[in-house]
Amino acid sequence: MTYNAIIFDLDGTLLNTLDDLGNAFNRVLERNGLPTHPIDSYRYFIGEGAAVLTERALPEELREKLLIQKYLKEFWADYSENYFMDTRPYEGIHQLLEELAKREIKTAVFSNKPQEATDRCVERFFHTHRFEAVFGMNNSIPRKPNPAGALKISELLGIPASEFIFLGDTAIDMTTAVNAGMMPIGAAWGFRSERELVDSGARKVIKRPTELLEFL
């Protein structure tokens, strides 16, 4: 099979955002006199959007709609000011993107991060690379694992879904790929385990970004 395009997840796939996300939410918890979490715990809070992250990180007795919205707003205010402090592209990502460009393989980003935050991260860390589309969570695109965003990218690029690889680090990403009829490949360097990726539909799991070139 020939693959002519790749959709990348953002957090945990292109960028290691764990410290900045975890530290931002822990500061919110501290300011409100609430218990914080080890940064590693945020691996399991991240992936389904910031509202879900907020719900998971709050004490159980505070997980009601109005309070979630309150803490979510505080989180975004903090994270928007500090999203670049410790965030970095994973080793090998820039090399991968450069080689894909040379091979004229189209690339796109589809994240459950809000659109504004997705755009800011892509612009800051990948300003030398051209992504054909950058989709975050917005009012017109349902969050993953709904495949609508992935299929919209397929439509925009004029490339059949069957010719796409979807590379991500969570079950949400693999389920999205399966739902869209794309090739699900798991990023083992990200936030979740290889077992989770395989169990959720990954047809291949790679341990470093440049392994994708060997697959292609």
Secondary structure as UniProt FT lines:
FT   STRAND          5..8
FT   TURN            12..14
FT   STRAND          15..16
FT   HELIX           18..31
FT   TURN            32..33
FT   HELIX           39..44
FT   HELIX           50..57
FT   HELIX           60..62
FT   HELIX           65..82
FT   TURN            83..84
FT   STRAND          88..89
FT   TURN            91..92
FT   HELIX           93..102
FT   TURN            103..104
FT   STRAND          106..114
FT   HELIX           115..125
FT   TURN            127..128
FT   STRAND          133..138
FT   TURN            139..140
FT   TURN            144..145
FT   HELIX           148..157
FT   HELIX           161..163
FT   STRAND          164..168
FT   HELIX           171..180
FT   STRAND          183..187
FT   TURN            188..189
FT   HELIX           194..199
FT   TURN            200..201
FT   STRAND          204..206
FT   TURN            209..210
FT   HELIX           211..215
//
